[in-house]
Amino acid sequence: MRCSECWLAAWVLGLVVGSGAVTFALAQSALPETKLRDEAVRIEEQALRTPLPGWLTDQKASIEAWSRRLSDLEAGAPAWVIPLAPDAAPTGQSDRGLTLTILASRALGEAQLRDLFAQAAGRPEVRVVFRGVAPGESLGAFIRRIHGLLRGTSNDMDSDALPRIEIDPRPFQPPLVAVAPTLIVTDGAGKEVARVSGISRPDWVLEQVEEGRRGDLGVRGPTVAVSEPDLIAELQRRLSGIDWSAQREAALARYWERAAFAELPVAEKPCERRLDLTLVAQADATHPNGTTLIRAGERVDPLAVMPFRQRLFVFDATDPRQVAEVARLGAASRVEGRLPLYLATRLDRAAGWEGYRAIQTALHDPLYLLTPDVRRRFQIERVPAVVESRDGALVVAEWPPEG
C-alpha cells in the first residue's frame, strides 16, 4: 500500500484505537507475521503482569519529592500565590512605591472580613492574604466561602473595584505571624518597611511610614489568633497520609464500573448491508505547493483508489459463543491476509482487568471497546458483526452465533 493510499485505513483504525501515531504505523505497515503478532501479545501480557516500577509505587519517594517541591514553593516561588478574586486589578504600588499586605483569618468573623475587603477594594497596592484553609477543608470550599463574603461586600463598593485577595502562607513567616489583622508594608524590592497588628485601616500605617516610622509598630487594637494552618504544611500533612497504592488500585477498579458499553442485541438472522463511503469535498483540497488535488463539490470514493485490508469484528465479549466464533474467524482472516481488529460491545464488569486479559488471550490480539463513532459510521446494529471491503464496497455482515 502506497503512503498516499493508506488514509482510509488510518481513518478506520483511528476511530478504533484512538491514537494517531499507532494508527498511522499500523495502516502503513505490511500485514504482521504470526510470530510477530504472538510476540506482541506476549509482551503486552508480560507488561500487564509485571509489578510497577519502584519510582511509580514507592509512596515514600513520592511524598518526599512532593514535599521538596512544596518547600521550594515556600522559599518564594511567585506561582504559589492563589488569587481568590481573579477579576481584581493586578497588585501595584502606592505613589511612594509601597505595597501593603493585610494578613487576615476567618477567625476575625464575617463582619470584620467584609470591612477588610471594603478597605482594600479599588486599591491595587493593598492585598488581603490568608495563610491557608481550615483543617480538612477543601480549597474549593474555602474559595466559595470567600466569594460569598465578597458578594455580601460588593453592595457597598464599585463592582469593578474588587479587593485583591490571595492565599499565600509566605508573609506569615518568618517571623511567625500568629494574630490577625496584621498589616505589613514593603518597599518596591519586597523588603519590609513596617508592620502593625490590630489595625484594619491601610491608610493609618501608610501615614506612619510617611512620617518616618519604621519596624514593628506594635499592637494597636484587638486581634484574634490565626485559625488556618500554613497551607504548605497542611498539604504536606495530607500528602503524607495518602495511600498511593490503594488510590491506584481503586482507580483501576473504578474504570470497569464506569466504562460505557454499547450493548447491542444479538443477531437473529444473517443480514448484510453495503455502505457508501463516497465523500463530497466542501472546499478545494490543495497540496502545500499550490496544486489543487480535489475541487469543491467533487465526489471521492476512498475504496476506488485504495484497498481496505482490515476486518473489523464486533461482538459481545460476555457471550462465550461470540468470543469463540470471532476468535476462529479472526485467525482465518489473518491467514487470508486480512488484519483482524476486535471491538467489544460489552465486557464483564465484575471480572475487571482479569476478564479483559482473558479475552485478549483467547483472541491472541489486542481488544478494543466499540466507540459511538465507529458504531455510527459503520451502522452496527446487532452482534456479532464483521466489517470488510468486498467487490469495491464496504460491507457490514451480521449473523446469529452458533451454539
C-alpha positions as MATLAB code, in Angstrom:
seq = 'MRCSECWLAAWVLGLVVGSGAVTFALAQSALPETKLRDEAVRIEEQALRTPLPGWLTDQKASIEAWSRRLSDLEAGAPAWVIPLAPDAAPTGQSDRGLTLTILASRALGEAQLRDLFAQAAGRPEVRVVFRGVAPGESLGAFIRRIHGLLRGTSNDMDSDALPRIEIDPRPFQPPLVAVAPTLIVTDGAGKEVARVSGISRPDWVLEQVEEGRRGDLGVRGPTVAVSEPDLIAELQRRLSGIDWSAQREAALARYWERAAFAELPVAEKPCERRLDLTLVAQADATHPNGTTLIRAGERVDPLAVMPFRQRLFVFDATDPRQVAEVARLGAASRVEGRLPLYLATRLDRAAGWEGYRAIQTALHDPLYLLTPDVRRRFQIERVPAVVESRDGALVVAEWPPEG';
ca = [
       0.000    0.000    0.000;
       1.459    3.324   -1.041;
       1.588    6.026    1.604;
      -0.793    8.185   -0.445;
      -3.312    5.319   -0.465;
      -3.407    4.468    3.242;
      -5.552    7.262    4.646;
      -8.826    5.313    4.779;
      -7.198    2.505    6.739;
      -5.691    5.101    9.043;
      -9.105    6.722    9.441;
     -10.765    3.430   10.363;
      -8.022    2.450   12.779;
      -8.063    5.932   14.256;
     -11.723    5.512   15.147;
     -10.971    2.164   16.757;
      -7.672    2.748   18.513;
      -7.933    6.477   19.135;
      -4.180    7.014   18.732;
      -2.880    8.836   15.670;
       0.689    7.527   15.966;
      -0.353    3.885   16.417;
      -2.971    4.233   13.707;
      -0.568    5.584   11.107;
       2.039    2.930   11.836;
      -0.493    0.083   11.581;
      -2.076    1.436    8.434;
       1.244    1.785    6.603;
       2.822   -1.500    7.634;
       2.545   -4.829    5.920;
       0.314   -7.486    7.475;
       2.111   -8.681   10.630;
       3.581  -12.148   10.606;
       2.012  -14.647   13.022;
       5.200  -14.884   15.081;
       5.391  -11.104   15.346;
       1.737  -10.955   16.398;
       2.258  -13.626   19.048;
       5.353  -11.856   20.350;
       3.408   -8.579   20.622;
       0.654  -10.270   22.614;
       3.252  -11.946   24.861;
       4.959   -8.611   25.543;
       1.621   -6.985   26.351;
       0.718   -9.799   28.748;
       4.109   -9.528   30.416;
       3.681   -5.760   30.812;
       0.264   -6.247   32.409;
       1.521   -8.838   34.874;
       4.859   -7.245   35.770;
       4.847   -5.187   39.007;
       5.020   -1.454   38.507;
       8.488    0.112   38.831;
       9.586    1.403   42.196;
       9.529    5.055   41.126;
       5.792    4.676   40.443;
       4.817    2.697   43.532;
       7.184    3.958   46.227;
       4.930    6.123   48.381;
       7.769    7.446   50.483;
       9.738    8.627   47.486;
       6.650   10.285   46.001;
       5.842   12.054   49.248;
       9.420   13.246   49.674;
       9.507   14.560   46.116;
       6.284   16.485   46.582;
       7.460   17.784   49.940;
      10.643   19.092   48.345;
       8.571   20.817   45.688;
       6.328   22.366   48.302;
       9.391   23.538   50.213;
      10.736   25.132   47.030;
       7.454   26.964   46.637;
       7.629   28.037   50.248;
      11.043   29.534   49.570;
       9.454   32.182   47.370;
       8.152   30.991   44.006;
       5.555   33.582   42.890;
       3.413   30.847   41.279;
       2.459   29.690   44.779;
       0.053   32.597   45.318;
      -3.589   31.564   44.823;
      -5.791   34.549   43.880;
      -9.327   34.340   45.264;
     -10.715   37.335   43.355;
      -9.349   36.850   39.818;
     -11.173   39.901   38.458;
      -9.333   42.240   40.821;
      -6.728   44.627   39.478;
      -3.110   43.358   39.453;
      -1.049   44.065   42.547;
       0.513   47.506   42.318;
       2.278   50.066   44.491;
       1.381   53.329   46.133;
       2.704   56.659   44.920;
       5.779   56.112   47.123;
       6.387   52.610   45.702;
       4.949   50.805   48.737;
       2.780   47.714   48.926;
       0.523   46.865   51.866;
      -0.340   43.263   52.812;
      -3.198   42.633   55.256;
      -2.789   39.247   56.957;
      -6.288   38.004   57.688;
      -8.065   34.985   59.116;
     -11.667   33.817   59.095;
     -11.414   33.865   62.889;
     -11.989   37.627   62.556;
     -15.626   36.930   61.684;
     -17.656   37.839   58.640;
     -18.349   41.451   59.619;
     -14.677   42.373   60.105;
     -13.616   40.474   56.979;
     -16.143   42.416   54.934;
     -14.699   45.598   56.402;
     -11.179   44.500   55.402;
     -12.370   43.724   51.865;
     -14.008   47.131   51.636;
     -10.791   48.796   52.858;
      -8.796   47.025   50.113;
     -11.344   47.458   47.312;
     -10.129   49.512   44.375;
      -6.597   49.770   45.789;
      -4.095   47.659   43.768;
      -1.352   48.462   46.298;
      -3.312   46.623   49.026;
      -3.875   42.861   49.180;
      -5.673   40.708   51.749;
      -3.887   37.419   52.387;
      -4.959   34.220   54.160;
      -2.459   31.638   55.441;
      -4.417   28.591   54.309;
      -7.665   26.676   54.644;
      -9.212   25.056   57.695;
      -8.045   21.504   58.583;
      -9.989   19.032   56.463;
     -11.451   21.787   54.278;
     -11.023   21.672   50.515;
      -9.539   24.609   48.647;
     -12.719   24.861   46.564;
     -14.921   25.096   49.666;
     -12.684   27.834   51.115;
     -12.820   29.853   47.882;
     -16.605   29.530   47.697;
     -16.937   30.899   51.230;
     -14.673   33.858   50.458;
     -16.646   34.575   47.297;
     -19.803   34.511   49.400;
     -18.322   37.209   51.634;
     -17.314   39.203   48.569;
     -20.854   39.111   47.230;
     -22.061   40.439   50.573;
     -19.456   43.206   50.411;
     -19.957   44.239   46.774;
     -23.178   46.108   47.618;
     -21.032   48.740   49.294;
     -18.400   49.072   46.593;
     -17.952   49.508   42.887;
     -18.279   46.095   41.210;
     -15.216   46.948   39.106;
     -13.084   47.586   42.218;
     -12.765   44.158   43.779;
     -10.155   43.774   46.527;
      -7.041   41.717   45.913;
      -7.490   38.518   47.988;
      -4.997   35.661   47.988;
      -3.871   32.524   49.782;
      -0.141   32.857   50.419;
       1.441   31.386   53.584;
       4.815   33.061   52.990;
       4.048   36.513   54.528;
       3.067   34.786   57.783;
       6.697   33.723   58.340;
       9.406   34.460   59.286;
       8.942   35.868   61.832;
       5.800   33.900   62.592;
       2.618   35.968   62.477;
       0.096   34.326   64.785;
      -2.547   37.080   65.049;
      -4.826   38.937   62.660;
      -5.278   41.518   61.422;
      -1.616   42.284   60.835;
      -0.585   44.905   58.281;
       2.847   44.743   56.637;
       4.284   47.491   54.435;
       7.002   46.554   51.917;
       9.033   48.636   49.501;
       9.492   48.136   45.766;
      12.171   45.486   46.376;
       9.856   43.499   48.643;
      11.740   44.461   51.803;
       9.621   45.014   54.905;
       9.366   48.657   55.997;
       6.881   48.449   58.857;
       4.198   46.280   60.438;
       1.391   46.679   62.926;
      -1.298   44.410   64.424;
      -4.868   45.146   65.462;
      -5.396   47.897   62.872;
      -7.720   47.407   59.894;
      -7.130   50.720   58.105;
      -4.341   50.653   55.472;
      -4.135   54.451   55.465;
      -3.112   54.564   59.156;
       0.045   52.513   58.728;
       0.899   54.204   55.423;
       0.661   57.573   57.170;
       3.012   56.323   59.885;
       5.552   55.294   57.254;
       5.255   58.664   55.535;
       6.038   60.276   58.894;
       9.239   58.258   59.068;
       8.281   55.432   61.413;
       9.789   52.041   60.668;
       9.844   48.471   62.048;
       7.290   46.817   64.320;
       4.755   49.417   65.406;
       3.208   47.052   67.949;
      -0.371   46.019   68.655;
      -2.809   48.918   68.230;
      -6.156   47.159   68.632;
      -7.963   43.857   69.206;
      -6.581   40.771   67.462;
      -7.523   37.108   67.048;
      -5.349   34.036   66.655;
      -4.934   32.957   63.020;
      -7.082   29.824   62.770;
      -5.903   28.487   59.421;
      -2.752   26.320   59.357;
       0.069   27.023   56.940;
      -1.225   25.778   53.578;
       2.139   24.286   52.600;
       2.409   22.371   55.866;
      -1.212   21.267   55.557;
      -0.640   19.956   52.030;
       2.442   18.096   53.213;
       0.427   16.558   56.039;
      -2.396   15.478   53.733;
       0.061   14.178   51.184;
       1.820   12.003   53.737;
      -1.500   10.361   54.639;
      -2.372    9.237   51.107;
      -2.043    5.537   50.327;
      -0.988    5.803   46.688;
      -1.157    2.056   46.085;
      -4.747    1.961   47.314;
      -5.585    5.005   45.196;
      -4.139    3.353   42.090;
      -5.984    0.084   42.711;
      -9.229    1.931   43.344;
      -8.843    3.919   40.124;
      -8.234    0.748   38.138;
     -11.263   -0.921   39.715;
     -13.482    2.083   39.018;
     -12.613    2.005   35.313;
     -14.801   -1.008   34.639;
     -17.535    0.278   36.923;
     -17.803    3.450   34.852;
     -16.911    2.175   31.386;
     -19.688    2.923   28.857;
     -20.679   -0.100   26.791;
     -22.597   -0.100   23.508;
     -24.874   -3.005   24.412;
     -26.341   -4.281   21.120;
     -28.877   -7.091   20.606;
     -27.792  -10.489   19.304;
     -28.426  -11.050   15.609;
     -31.300  -13.477   14.997;
     -30.726  -13.935   11.274;
     -27.958  -13.260    8.747;
     -28.004   -9.712    7.384;
     -25.704   -7.724    5.079;
     -25.551   -4.021    4.312;
     -23.391   -2.126    1.853;
     -22.057    1.244    2.972;
     -21.477    4.191    0.664;
     -18.255    5.893    1.766;
     -18.347    8.489   -1.001;
     -17.235   11.897    0.259;
     -18.186   15.274   -1.206;
     -15.455   17.906   -0.842;
     -16.796   21.040    0.854;
     -13.778   23.092   -0.271;
     -10.747   22.762   -2.505;
      -8.041   20.480   -1.116;
      -4.620   21.763   -2.135;
      -1.063   20.482   -1.855;
       1.449   22.704    0.005;
       3.000   23.522   -3.400;
      -0.332   25.015   -4.522;
      -1.546   22.141   -6.688;
      -5.292   21.520   -6.369;
      -5.834   17.866   -5.523;
      -9.612   17.844   -5.060;
     -12.011   20.579   -6.086;
     -15.030   21.701   -4.070;
     -18.075   19.606   -4.904;
     -16.020   16.713   -6.264;
     -17.114   13.230   -5.136;
     -14.414   10.853   -3.932;
     -14.833    7.131   -3.204;
     -11.901    6.050   -0.988;
     -12.307    2.383   -1.868;
     -11.928    3.206   -5.555;
      -8.342    4.348   -5.034;
      -7.098    2.060   -2.280;
      -7.653   -1.389   -0.794;
      -9.078   -1.871    2.709;
      -7.317   -4.962    4.045;
      -8.658   -4.956    7.606;
     -11.623   -6.843    9.007;
     -13.418   -5.355   11.992;
     -15.050   -7.949   14.252;
     -17.697   -6.521   16.577;
     -19.011   -8.810   19.310;
     -20.287   -9.154   22.868;
     -17.311  -10.305   24.948;
     -19.611  -11.614   27.722;
     -21.020  -14.256   25.337;
     -18.624  -17.263   25.136;
     -20.184  -18.318   21.816;
     -19.332  -14.998   20.190;
     -15.820  -14.934   21.662;
     -15.024  -18.419   20.324;
     -16.547  -17.733   16.915;
     -14.865  -14.370   16.438;
     -11.503  -15.809   17.536;
     -11.852  -18.573   14.925;
     -12.909  -16.190   12.150;
     -10.188  -13.711   13.080;
      -7.492  -16.379   12.863;
      -8.800  -17.426    9.444;
      -8.867  -13.787    8.346;
      -5.198  -13.398    9.211;
      -4.342  -16.478    7.146;
      -6.191  -14.898    4.209;
      -4.130  -11.733    4.550;
      -6.757   -9.594    6.289;
      -5.733   -7.954    9.576;
      -8.420   -8.624   12.237;
      -9.381   -5.841   14.645;
     -11.584   -6.827   17.586;
     -14.189   -4.462   19.053;
     -16.190   -5.485   22.120;
     -19.627   -4.024   22.769;
     -19.612   -5.276   26.359;
     -17.265   -6.834   28.921;
     -17.858   -8.499   32.286;
     -17.574   -5.616   34.758;
     -17.186   -7.972   37.719;
     -14.259   -9.771   36.038;
     -12.489   -6.430   35.548;
      -9.000   -6.420   34.110;
      -8.536  -10.163   34.541;
     -11.573  -10.754   32.363;
     -10.290   -8.283   29.797;
      -6.909  -10.030   29.641;
      -8.614  -13.417   29.359;
     -10.480  -12.281   26.227;
      -7.264  -10.920   24.709;
      -5.566  -14.233   25.385;
      -8.381  -16.083   23.608;
      -8.107  -13.747   20.610;
      -4.280  -13.649   20.530;
      -4.675   -9.979   19.603;
      -5.447   -6.633   21.249;
      -9.061   -5.942   22.201;
     -10.775   -2.555   21.999;
     -14.162   -1.219   23.048;
     -16.652   -0.254   20.346;
     -16.896    3.539   20.323;
     -20.009    5.528   19.387;
     -18.194    6.939   16.335;
     -17.366    3.503   14.931;
     -20.848    2.195   15.655;
     -22.425    5.175   13.894;
     -20.098    5.291   10.890;
     -20.409    1.578   10.156;
     -24.083    1.347   11.163;
     -23.563   -1.588   13.538;
     -26.989   -2.719   14.744;
     -26.518   -6.282   16.037;
     -23.716   -8.617   17.059;
     -21.681  -10.459   16.129;
     -20.816   -8.443   13.040;
     -17.911   -8.038   10.663;
     -16.975   -5.018    8.533;
     -14.872   -5.682    5.430;
     -14.186   -4.498    1.916;
     -15.773   -6.672   -0.742;
     -16.156   -6.100   -4.502;
     -15.250   -2.437   -4.212;
     -17.676   -1.696   -1.380;
     -17.620   -1.732    2.400;
     -19.920   -4.474    3.684;
     -21.358   -4.968    7.183;
     -22.448   -8.545    7.852;
     -24.309   -9.699   10.964;
     -25.103  -13.312   11.822;
     -26.557  -15.326   14.694;
     -23.832  -17.004   16.789;
     -23.668  -20.788   16.706;
     -24.319  -22.950   19.735;
];
